[in-house]
Amino acid sequence: MTELPGLRTVSVETSLDDITNARDLSSFDYQEIYLGKEEVTVPAGTFAACKVESETQFENDGPRDTQITWLTNRGSIKSIREESSWGMSINMEAKSLPSIQ
């Protein structure tokens, strides 16, 4: 596993060419839906968070990417992404959050 300094640990590298060469996926519909508020526990603690689902549907019955994110007034605390457009599943959980001053 490759550890890079910053907010998260990276275990798989994706070449920039894999992303920029996806021009056939440049037209899409995007929507976000607020699903409500729920209590979520992550390594950073337990929080009341807003749950939001987003969906990207690429044209011509192309792939559908989905993401569920839990947000607080201090940032995103958890995210589950299924990116079938480039064959990736990404799960993130906050280990720490900035303090509110």
Secondary structure by P-SEA (a helix, b strand, c coil): cccccccccccbbbbaaaaaaccccccccccccccbbbbbbccccccbbbbbbbbbbbccccbbbbbbbbbccccccbbbbbccccbbbbbbbbccccccc
